Amino acid sequence: MIMFMQIVVLMALLSRMLTWQSAMTGLGVTLSVIPLSIIVGRWQTRIRLRVVQRTDARVKLTGEVLSGTHESVFHVSYTDKCSKV
């Protein structure tokens, strides 16, 4: 309701400053861009979701590699200590 009132007030002000044809042209362009904005927003959401999934996979793999490295270092140091005893 508030947005509709804002549009009416802005159209009245534009009509007084310019002509009503210019005000209607501006309104038409503004209203025609709204669907384009929605489409671009959905497209960006899909791309961002793919990027996040790939980043998660990369972080998971890095964690597994570091965990495996830690385990192998622990195993080597443990076997060295046991062989000295």
C-alpha positions as a Markdown table, in Angstrom:
| # | Residue | x | y | z |
|---|---|---|---|---|
| 1 | Met | 0.0 | 0.0 | 0.0 |
| 2 | Ile | 2.8 | 2.4 | 0.9 |
| 3 | Met | 4.7 | 1.6 | -2.3 |
| 4 | Phe | 1.6 | 2.4 | -4.4 |
| 5 | Met | 1.2 | 5.7 | -2.6 |
| 6 | Gln | 4.8 | 6.5 | -3.2 |
| 7 | Ile | 4.4 | 5.8 | -6.9 |
| 8 | Val | 1.4 | 8.0 | -7.1 |
| 9 | Val | 3.1 | 10.9 | -5.3 |
| 10 | Leu | 6.3 | 10.5 | -7.4 |
| 11 | Met | 4.2 | 10.4 | -10.6 |
| 12 | Ala | 2.4 | 13.6 | -9.6 |
| 13 | Leu | 5.7 | 15.3 | -8.9 |
| 14 | Leu | 7.3 | 14.2 | -12.1 |
| 15 | Ser | 4.2 | 15.3 | -14.1 |
| 16 | Arg | 4.5 | 18.7 | -12.6 |
| 17 | Met | 8.3 | 19.0 | -13.2 |
| 18 | Leu | 8.3 | 17.4 | -16.7 |
| 19 | Thr | 5.3 | 16.3 | -18.8 |
| 20 | Trp | 3.0 | 13.4 | -18.1 |
| 21 | Gln | 4.5 | 11.6 | -21.1 |
| 22 | Ser | 8.0 | 11.7 | -19.6 |
| 23 | Ala | 6.6 | 10.6 | -16.2 |
| 24 | Met | 4.8 | 7.6 | -17.8 |
| 25 | Thr | 7.9 | 6.7 | -19.8 |
| 26 | Gly | 10.0 | 6.7 | -16.6 |
| 27 | Leu | 7.4 | 4.6 | -14.8 |
| 28 | Gly | 7.3 | 2.2 | -17.8 |
| 29 | Val | 11.0 | 1.8 | -17.8 |
| 30 | Thr | 11.1 | 1.3 | -14.0 |
| 31 | Leu | 8.4 | -1.4 | -14.1 |
| 32 | Ser | 10.0 | -3.2 | -17.0 |
| 33 | Val | 13.3 | -3.5 | -15.2 |
| 34 | Ile | 11.8 | -5.2 | -12.2 |
| 35 | Pro | 11.4 | -8.6 | -13.9 |
| 36 | Leu | 14.9 | -8.4 | -15.3 |
| 37 | Ser | 16.2 | -7.7 | -11.8 |
| 38 | Ile | 14.4 | -10.8 | -10.5 |
| 39 | Ile | 15.8 | -13.0 | -13.2 |
| 40 | Val | 19.4 | -11.8 | -12.6 |
| 41 | Gly | 19.0 | -12.3 | -8.9 |
| 42 | Arg | 17.9 | -15.9 | -9.4 |
| 43 | Trp | 20.8 | -16.5 | -11.8 |
| 44 | Gln | 23.3 | -15.1 | -9.3 |
| 45 | Thr | 21.8 | -17.3 | -6.6 |
| 46 | Arg | 22.3 | -20.5 | -8.7 |
| 47 | Ile | 25.9 | -19.5 | -9.5 |
| 48 | Arg | 26.7 | -18.7 | -5.9 |
| 49 | Leu | 25.3 | -22.1 | -4.8 |
| 50 | Arg | 27.6 | -23.9 | -7.3 |
| 51 | Val | 30.6 | -21.9 | -6.0 |
| 52 | Val | 29.8 | -22.7 | -2.4 |
| 53 | Gln | 29.4 | -26.4 | -3.2 |
| 54 | Arg | 32.8 | -26.5 | -4.9 |
| 55 | Thr | 34.4 | -24.6 | -2.1 |
| 56 | Asp | 33.0 | -27.0 | 0.4 |
| 57 | Ala | 34.3 | -30.0 | -1.5 |
| 58 | Arg | 37.7 | -28.3 | -1.7 |
| 59 | Val | 37.8 | -27.6 | 2.0 |
| 60 | Lys | 36.7 | -31.1 | 2.9 |
| 61 | Leu | 39.5 | -32.6 | 0.7 |
| 62 | Thr | 42.1 | -30.3 | 2.2 |
| 63 | Gly | 40.9 | -31.3 | 5.7 |
| 64 | Glu | 41.2 | -34.9 | 4.8 |
| 65 | Val | 44.7 | -34.4 | 3.4 |
| 66 | Leu | 45.9 | -32.5 | 6.5 |
| 67 | Ser | 44.4 | -35.1 | 8.8 |
| 68 | Gly | 46.1 | -37.9 | 6.9 |
| 69 | Thr | 49.4 | -36.0 | 7.1 |
| 70 | His | 49.0 | -35.5 | 10.8 |
| 71 | Glu | 48.3 | -39.2 | 11.3 |
| 72 | Ser | 51.3 | -40.3 | 9.3 |
| 73 | Val | 53.6 | -37.9 | 11.1 |
| 74 | Phe | 52.2 | -39.2 | 14.4 |
| 75 | His | 52.7 | -42.8 | 13.3 |
| 76 | Val | 56.3 | -42.2 | 12.2 |
| 77 | Ser | 57.2 | -40.4 | 15.4 |
| 78 | Tyr | 55.5 | -43.1 | 17.5 |
| 79 | Thr | 57.3 | -46.0 | 15.7 |
| 80 | Asp | 60.7 | -44.1 | 16.1 |
| 81 | Lys | 60.1 | -43.8 | 19.8 |
| 82 | Cys | 59.1 | -47.5 | 20.1 |
| 83 | Ser | 62.2 | -48.6 | 18.1 |
| 84 | Lys | 64.5 | -46.7 | 20.5 |
| 85 | Val | 63.1 | -48.5 | 23.6 |
